[in-house]
Amino acid sequence: MIRTAAPASDTIVAPATPPGDGGIGIVRLSGPQAEQLLGGVFRGRLAPAAMASHRLYHGRLCDAAGRPVDEVLAVIMRAPRSYTGEDVVEVHCHGGSQLLRCALDLFLAAGARLARPGEFTERAFLNGRLDLAQAEAVAALIGSRSARAARAALAQLDGRLSQQLYRYTAELRELLLLLEAHIDFPDDDLGPLDGEALVARTRAVRTAMTGLLHSFDTGRVLREGLNVLILGRPNVGKSSLLNALLGEARAIVTDIPGTTRDTIEEQLVLGGLPLRLVDTAGVRATDDPIELEGVRRAREKVAAADLVLLVIDGARPLNDEDRMALAMVQPARTILVRNKCDLPPAAPADELAGFPCQVAVSVRQGTGLDALQAAVVAHFSATGDREAGDGVVLTERRHREALAGALQALDRFLAAQAAAEPAECLAMELREALAALGQITGETTPDLILEQIFSRFCIGK
């Protein structure tokens, strides 16, 4: 059951397009007076009361003295067939920031209230148009950094995640009703409780929920990006590799060792995956306090990285500085990048045999970069590219924590059943699991969490 609220008594307004000049600027209203407020400032062939719903009408916005402010298109989307479930009005102005400000001021002066961040989507949730998981998908879709991330957010907005969760809750509620029937009516002819069937059905739900939980590894990367660290000794080509992958001269490149003394971070989409590339200070023993700090930060970044690109000079034998870098990484989370493959290669080193993924490149000539990019994408596919049933991916940490809490409750239920604990104890654990799942869709989410979620939205959405 999606929570609903009493109809809003006020009408909110906000720009629905980003700040700045553009071709079109849109002002959006939602609430019981939306149509009336439009009638006070819009002059067209038809009065708003005579305008058909979901149809654009040409006219002018006029101030209190009747002077035209802008030539516009206006549309009324009457309840309940609107984004918020209330009467919604949109006015499409010319996209100058001053014109948009004037249009907004007209509605504010007429009695509308400036919307809070995310208030339109919050009203859609409270009015039952969206559940909470779908509402969060709106922000995820707007903020998606790659096509794959947008597809995952759109699937969640379409309700595919919610549908899976509702299937879990429907099955658990059936089990809970069965338990409660035996608790409340012990003298009725219900027959003995079939513990084996109860356990089997619970395990089936648990298996499906576990698959969804594991999809978070994929969803996290799609939402937050894959943290890829470029590591190696000074002057081995790390900054040149960063520039080559970005296709621009982002990092300063010189023949002087130690040019990069702090981390440089840039965003990149590769194979549909959003990446955060981090170039680090060259790893070496030094007395320079600034360089020492850079090396310390590089060590910290290695621990947090999803993947390390460890760059060595493929044309020279390993030295002590290379070995320092090798000691900082885990081979399973590392791609060994042999730079300068256009030169005669150095003899193979035993220390490199434990790295399963090695790619030869020449950053100067631009060779091998396609193979490196493919290796990065393949690494993610091998370690985390996983979806649950119906292609659903869990992308929100809040969802992951709630689902993990539900699984813990089911584990306690199975343990209690194995220990032959009373049915009341079993029922309590099922209620805990249902409450945890309800936090994802908004059925049992505390108001404080709701405020935090919608406050992250932009104004006008």
LINMORA-V457866 format. One line per field, one symbol per residue. phi: phi as a letter, one per 40 degrees, with the letter a starting at -180 (. if undefined). psi: psi as a letter, one per 30 degrees, with the letter a starting at -180 (. if undefined). burial: + if it has 9 or more other C-alpha atoms within 8 Angstrom, else -. A space follows every 50 residues. Layout:
phi: ???
psi: ???
burial: ???
This chain:
phi: .ccbbcdccbbbaacbbcchcacbbbbbbaiccdccccccbbbacbcdcc cccgbcbcabcbcccgccbacbbbbbbccccaccgbcbbbbccccccccc cccccccccchcbcccdgcccccccccgcbccccccccccccccbacccc ccccccccgcccccccccccccccccccccccccbcccccgccccccccc ccccccccccccccccdcccccccgccbbbbiccgchccccdccccgacc bcbbcccgccbbcbbacabbfgbcbbcbcbcccacacccccdcccccccc ccccccabcccbcccbccbcccccccccbbdcbbbcbccgccbdcccdbc ccccccbbbcbbcccgcgccccccccccccccbacbbcdggcbcbccccc cccccccccccccccccccfcdcdccccccccccccccccchcbcccccd cccccccccgb
psi: jkkllkkkflklklkgllllkaekkkkklklfgeeeeefffkjaekleff klkhkkkkakkkafggkkelklkkkkjkkgilefflkkkkkjllgkeeee eeeeeeeeffflkkklkgeeeeeeefggekleeeeefeeeeegkgleeee eeeeeeefgeeeeeeeeeeeeeeeeeeeeeefefiffliflkkjeeeeee eeeeeeeeeeeeefffeeeeeeeflkjkkklllkgfgeeeeeeeefglie kkklfkkgejflkkklkkkjhgkkkjkjklkkjlklfjeeeeeeeeeeee eeefkfkkjjkljfgllkaeeeeeeefflkefgkjjjjlhfflkllkkke fffgjfjkkkljeefgkfeeeeeeeeeeeeefffiklakggkkjfkeeee eeeeeeeeeeeeeeeeeeghlleeeeeeeeeeeeeeeffefgegkleeee eeefffllkf.
burial: --+------+++++++-------++++++++++++-+++-++++--++-- +-----+++++++----++++++++++++--++++++++++++++++-++ -+++-+++---++-+-+++++++++++++++++++++++++--+++-+++ -++++++-++++--+--++-+++-++--+++++--------------++- -+--++--+++++++++++++++-++++++++++++++++++++-+---- +------+++++++---+++--++++++++++++------+++++-+++- ++--+-+++++++++-++--+++++---+-+-+++++++++--------- ----+--++++++--+-++--++++++--++--+++++---+++++--++ -+++++++++-+++-++---+-+++++-+++++++++++++++++----+ --+++-+-+++
